[in-house]
């Protein structure tokens, strides 16, 4: 049992690490480790019945209803990873961007095949769903970043939108924060333990999570193959965002002339590989190997999670 919980905690840490990087989704990690639908189902159980159990003091039944052990261990891993890796990944993105993007490019590319395997039968409408998903995700990656706002109301909205993206494979919650101009604010708040900002984003995230997962649960139940094909397309389209070689075309200076001055990339353009291509290829293959290893671990332990 301890081994089972440890594996789940590590899956949560992997999800948290992925969610910190713009362009990479924790939902991808959940999918390839075979816990995605269990997670969606557990989160969708925060419903009227759960509230009734809480008010009646039926705590044991409530815990079972929401799959509390599963959620507690998984989110403990996610939060541990976010709190411990946010500063490290932020620093690595600044100092070794090609290395980090190459690793995640390989990870996401390999994930397309893993997620696609979940489609029971590829037909014209599932292929169409895949193409639509790829187009949508690609379009999202071409949107320019916003200057954003630091108001608490805006941060609550950002949290709600980011969490909805975060649980979708291929749509990065961190990238949505980047588009909304809140990524640096949130990352710095986590690193500096600015609780007010963290709380605002957290409130939005909880609200968005509880509402969106109910829709996802229904869609998976009614249109499983179409949904999985769409998510596979999301992964393919998202590769545009995490291509390792980029040139910043347009920037925006946030808080100019103050200690908080920050240059935000608005529009970037993909470039051809440079002299680091061999290192990038090796790191990409390493990322792909991680995916196939996680998928193997998920399938060999494919009993219903907790």
N, C-alpha and C positions, 0 to 999 in steps of 0.2 A: 504493500500500500504506500509506503514511504517513497519507493522508487517511482510509483505511478504519479504521486503528487509532485515529486521533484521534476519529472519530465514535463508536467503541465506548467510548473513554475518557469522552467526554462523556455517553454513555448511562449509564455507571457513576456519574458525578457526579450525574446527575439522579436515579438510584435512591437514592444516598446521601442526597441532600437530602430526598427524600420519606420515607425511613425515619426521619429525625430527628423528624418531626412526628407526634404522636399522632393516629391516625385516617387517615393516608395511608400507602400501601404501596409499597415499591420494586418489588414484583411487578407492580403496575399499570403502572409505567413500562416494565418489561421486556416486558410483554405488548404495549403499544401501539407499542413500537419494534421489534417483530418478533424479539426475541431470547429470549423466554421459554422455548420448548421446547428451544432450543439450550442454554440455561443448565441446565435440568433434566436434560437428557441428559448434559451434561458432568459435572455434580456426581454423577450416579448412577454414573459410571464409576470412582469411588473404591471399588473392590471387591477381591475376592480376587485377581483377575488383576493388578490394579494393584500389590498388595503383592508378588506373585511377581516381577513385572518389576523392582520396586525392589530386592528381595533378590538378584536375578540381575545387577544392574547394567545393566539394559537401559533406560537413562535416556531415550534418544531414542524408543524404542517407548512408554515410559510417558508421555512428554510428548504424543505423538500420541494415545494412548489416552484421556487425560483432557482433550484439547483445551486444553493448557496455555497456549498463547498467548492464546486467547480469555479464559480465566478470569483470567490474570494482569493483562491490560489492563483488563478489566471491574472486577475487585476493586480495582485501583489507583485507578480513578476513584471507586469507592464510598468507600474509606477516605480518599482525599484530600478528598472532599466532607464526610464525617462529621467529620473532624478540623478542617476549616477553617470549616464552617458551623454546628457544634453551638452554639457560644456566640452567634453572630449570631441564629440562629433562636430560641434560648431567650430572648434579649433581646426579639426582635420579638413573641414570643408574650405577653410580659408587658406591653409598651408599646403594641402595635398589634394586638391579637388579632383584631378584626373584619376588618381588612385582610388579614391572613395567612390566616385561615380562609376568607374569601370567595374568595381566589385558589385555594386547594386544593379548595373546594367545586365551583367551576367545572371544575377539572381532573378530579376524580373523576366528576362528573356526565357530562362528555363521554366519559370512558373507558368508561362503560356501553355506549354505542353502538359504540365501537371494538372492545371485547371481544366484544360480541354478534354482530358481523359475522363472527366466526370460526366461528360455528355454521353448518354447511353447510345444514341444513334445520330450521326451527323446527316442532316437532310437539308434541302434548299432553304427552309425557313430558319434553321439553326445557323447555317452559313451566313444568311442575311443578317441575323441578329449579331453574329460575330463582327461582320463588317461595320454595322451601325455602331457597335460599341467602340471599335477602333477609331472610327471617324469622330465620335463624340469626345473620346479621351484626347485624341490628337488636337482637336479644336481647343479644348480646355488648356492644353499645354502652350498654345500660341497666344493666349490672352496676356496682356501686359499686367505687371504688378500694380497695385494701388498704393498710394501714400498712406491710406488708412487713417485711423483715429485711435486715440488712447482712452476714449470715454468708456465707462463700464458697460453702458447699454450696447455699444458697438462690439465690445469684447464678448459679451454674452451671445450676440448674434454670430460672431466669428466662431465661438465654441460650438454652437449648434450646427452650423454648416460644416465645420471641419470634422466633427465626429461622424456625421452622416457619410462624408467621403472616406473617413478613416476605416470604416468597416466594410467598404467596397474594395475588393481586389482591383488594383490598377489605378484607383483614384486616391491620391495621397492627401490625407488631412493636413499635413504640413504644407503641401503645395497650395491648398486652398487658403491657408493662413497667409502664405506668401502673396497670393493674388489679392487678398483683402488688406494687405499691408500690416498684418499683425504678427507675422512670424518672428521677427527679431524681438518684438515686445514680449511675446510669450516665452521665447527661448531665454531671454535675459531674466525674465521674472522667475523662471524655474531655477536658473543658475544662482540668482541672488536671493531666492526664497521670498519674493515679494508676494505675500499671501493674498492681498486684496485683488491683484490682477489674476492670480491663479484661481481664486474663488470665483471671480466673474466668468472666466472662461469655463471653469468646471460646471457652474450652474447651467450655462448654455449647452455644454456637452451632455449633461445628464438629461436635460429636456429633449434635445435632439435625438439622443440615443434611444430613449424609451419610446418615442413616437415612430422613429424610422424603422426600428427592428420589427415592429408589428407588421408594417407594410412588406418588409423583406420576407418575413415568415410566410405570409399569404402568397407572395409571388413564387417563392420556392415550392410551396405545396401545389400550386395550380400550374405553373409553367417552369418546371425544374430545368429542362434541357435548354429552353430559350434563355433563361436567366443565366445559366452557367456559360453558355455561348457568348452572351453579352458581356459578362465579366471577363471572359478570355480576351474579347476584343478590347476591353478597357486596358488590359495589360499591354497588348500590342501597341495601342495608341500612346500609352504613357511613356514608351521608350524614347520618344522625341524629347521629353523633358530631361531625361537622365543620360543622354548622349554625353560622353566624357569631355569632348572638346567643344568649347563654346567661346564666342567673342561677345562681349557686352557692347551693344549698339547705343542704347539710351539709358541714362541713369537719372535718378531723382534724389536730391539732397533733402533728407528729412531732418527737421529741427536745426536749420543752418545757424551757425554762429553761437551755438550753445554746447555745453559739455556732452549733450546727447546727440550731437550731429552724426548723421549716418548716411552713407551713399547706398541707395537701393537700386539694384539693376531692374530696369523696366522692360527692355526688349533685348533678347540675346539671339545670336545666330550660330547654328551648328557649323563646325569647321571640320576639315579632313584630319585624320590622325597625324600626329607628329612623331618625333623620335622616341616617345614613350610608348609606342604602340605595342611593343612586345611585353612590357610590364603590364600594360592595360589589359592585354589579351590574357595573360596569366591570372590576373586578379579577376577578370570576368569569368574565366573557367573555374576559379575558386568559388565565386559566387554561385555559379550553376551547380557545382558539386555540393555546396551547402543545401541548396534546394532539394536536390535528389536525395541527399542524406536525411533531411527533415521529412520528405515524403515517405522514404523507406521506414523511418521511425514511426510515422503516423499510421502507415498501413500494417506494420507488424504489431502495433498496439491498437488495433482498430476496434477494440471493444468500446461500447458506448462510454463516453467520458464521464467517469464518476457516476 
